[in-house]
């Protein structure tokens, strides 16, 4: 018996003669024709790295570049000079009160004045030479003002008049008394204040 002749242009079965109904990746209704690669339309397999799909050079997944901390604000020269002036005023008053109370000057107190001024100024303004120089100058002024306050307190006790009156009405007498009483130790304390200010600034820096 002769074999039946196959009709021409018979569709080829994909995947080596397997029936289409047995191929889970065969095109269904509404889908395009199969391309021969059952995985052609599948999404890439996960790799376990949530950032694997990013291209090199892309930023962080939450947008923007990685956080960069702001530089410390310790190099403000003007603020450092202002702090040096404020510290000098406070330290000078304290120094004068101590000197007037014991009626003598103390070298350690002068050193403390300078160190406080230099340390506070450098903590805010950094180790800028302008801040250090201002600290030294203001420390000399603080020790000088402290000496005047001490003399004013002593004159107030001697003359039995209020301290405010001595400073307000007889300040020329106070400065004259300072000039007459100034000696080597007086100027030494002024220098110690400046040196201590430089040391305090370096300690803070």
C-alpha positions in Angstrom: 0.0 0.0 0.0 1.5 3.3 -0.9 2.1 6.0 1.7 0.0 9.2 1.6 1.8 12.1 0.2 2.4 14.9 2.7 0.9 18.2 1.6 3.4 20.9 0.6 4.5 23.7 3.0 3.5 21.8 6.1 4.3 23.9 9.2 7.4 22.9 11.1 7.1 21.9 14.7 9.3 23.9 17.1 11.9 22.3 19.4 12.8 19.3 17.4 9.4 18.0 16.4 7.5 18.6 19.8 3.9 19.5 19.3 3.0 23.1 19.9 0.5 22.1 22.5 3.2 20.6 24.7 5.5 23.7 24.6 4.7 26.1 27.5 6.6 28.9 25.7 4.7 28.7 22.4 2.9 31.8 21.4 -0.6 32.1 22.7 -3.5 34.1 21.6 -2.5 37.8 21.3 1.2 37.1 21.4 3.7 37.3 18.6 5.1 34.4 16.8 7.8 32.4 18.6 11.3 33.5 17.8 13.0 30.2 18.6 14.3 31.5 21.9 11.9 30.7 24.7 13.7 33.1 27.1 13.9 36.0 24.7 11.1 38.0 26.4 11.8 37.0 29.9 13.2 39.6 32.4 16.8 39.2 33.6 17.2 36.9 36.5 17.8 38.5 39.8 21.4 38.5 41.0 20.8 39.3 44.7 22.3 42.8 44.3 19.5 45.5 44.3 21.9 47.9 42.6 23.1 45.5 39.9 21.0 47.2 37.2 22.6 50.6 37.6 25.1 51.9 35.1 28.6 52.8 36.3 28.7 56.4 37.5 25.1 56.6 38.6 24.4 58.1 42.0 22.8 56.7 45.1 19.5 54.9 44.6 17.7 57.7 46.7 18.9 60.4 44.3 21.9 62.8 44.4 25.5 62.2 45.2 26.6 60.6 48.5 26.3 62.9 51.5 29.4 65.0 52.0 29.7 66.5 55.5 30.1 70.3 55.7 33.5 71.6 56.6 33.9 72.7 60.2 33.3 76.4 60.7 36.4 77.1 62.7 38.2 79.5 60.3 36.0 82.6 60.8 38.7 85.3 61.4 36.3 88.1 62.2 34.3 86.0 64.7 37.5 84.8 66.3 38.7 88.4 66.8 35.3 89.4 68.2 35.5 86.5 70.7 39.0 87.6 71.7 37.7 91.1 72.4 34.8 89.8 74.5 37.0 87.4 76.4 39.6 90.2 77.0 36.9 92.5 78.5 35.6 89.8 80.8 39.0 88.5 81.9 40.3 92.1 82.4 37.4 92.9 84.8 38.0 89.7 86.7 41.7 90.4 86.9 41.1 93.9 88.2 38.7 92.7 90.9 41.2 90.2 92.1 44.1 92.7 92.1 42.0 95.3 93.9 40.7 92.9 96.5 44.1 91.7 97.5 45.7 95.1 96.7 48.5 93.5 94.6 49.0 92.0 91.2 49.4 88.3 90.7 51.5 86.9 87.8 49.4 83.8 87.5 46.3 85.9 87.1 47.9 87.8 84.2 48.9 84.5 82.6 45.3 83.2 83.1 43.9 86.3 81.4 46.1 85.8 78.3 45.5 82.1 78.1 41.7 82.5 78.3 41.6 85.1 75.6 43.9 83.1 73.2 42.1 79.8 73.8 38.6 81.1 73.3 39.5 83.1 70.2 41.3 80.2 68.6 38.5 77.7 69.4 36.2 79.9 67.3 38.5 81.5 64.7 41.1 78.7 64.2 44.8 79.1 64.3 44.8 82.0 61.9 47.8 84.4 62.5 45.4 87.4 62.6 43.4 85.7 65.4 46.5 84.9 67.4 47.9 88.5 67.0 44.6 90.0 68.0 44.5 87.7 71.1 47.9 88.9 72.2 47.1 92.6 71.7 43.7 92.2 73.5 45.4 90.3 76.3 47.8 93.2 76.9 44.8 95.6 77.0 42.9 93.3 79.4 45.8 93.2 81.8 46.2 97.0 81.6 42.5 97.5 82.2 42.6 95.1 85.1 45.5 97.1 86.6 43.4 100.3 86.3 40.4 98.6 87.9 42.6 97.4 90.8 44.0 100.9 91.3 40.5 102.4 91.2 39.3 99.9 93.9 42.3 100.8 96.1 41.7 104.6 95.7 38.0 104.1 96.4 38.9 102.5 99.7 41.4 105.1 100.6 39.3 108.1 99.7 36.0 106.5 101.0 34.2 107.3 97.8 32.2 105.0 95.5 34.1 103.1 92.9 31.9 104.5 90.1 32.9 108.0 91.1 36.5 107.2 91.0 36.2 105.8 87.5 33.8 108.4 86.2 35.2 111.6 87.8 38.8 110.8 88.7 39.9 108.5 85.9 42.8 110.9 85.1 44.0 110.4 88.7 43.8 106.6 88.2 45.9 106.7 85.0 48.4 109.1 86.7 48.7 106.7 89.6 49.3 103.8 87.2 52.1 105.7 85.5 53.8 106.6 88.8 53.5 103.1 90.2 54.5 101.2 87.1 57.7 99.3 87.4 59.4 96.3 85.8 56.8 93.8 87.2 54.0 95.9 85.8 55.3 95.6 82.3 56.2 92.0 82.9 52.6 91.1 83.6 51.6 92.8 80.4 54.1 90.7 78.5 53.0 87.5 80.3 49.5 88.2 79.2 50.5 88.4 75.5 52.7 85.3 75.7 50.0 83.3 77.4 47.5 84.3 74.7 49.7 82.8 72.0 50.1 79.7 74.1 46.4 79.4 74.6 45.7 79.8 70.9 48.2 77.1 70.0 46.7 74.8 72.7 43.2 75.3 71.2 44.4 74.8 67.7 
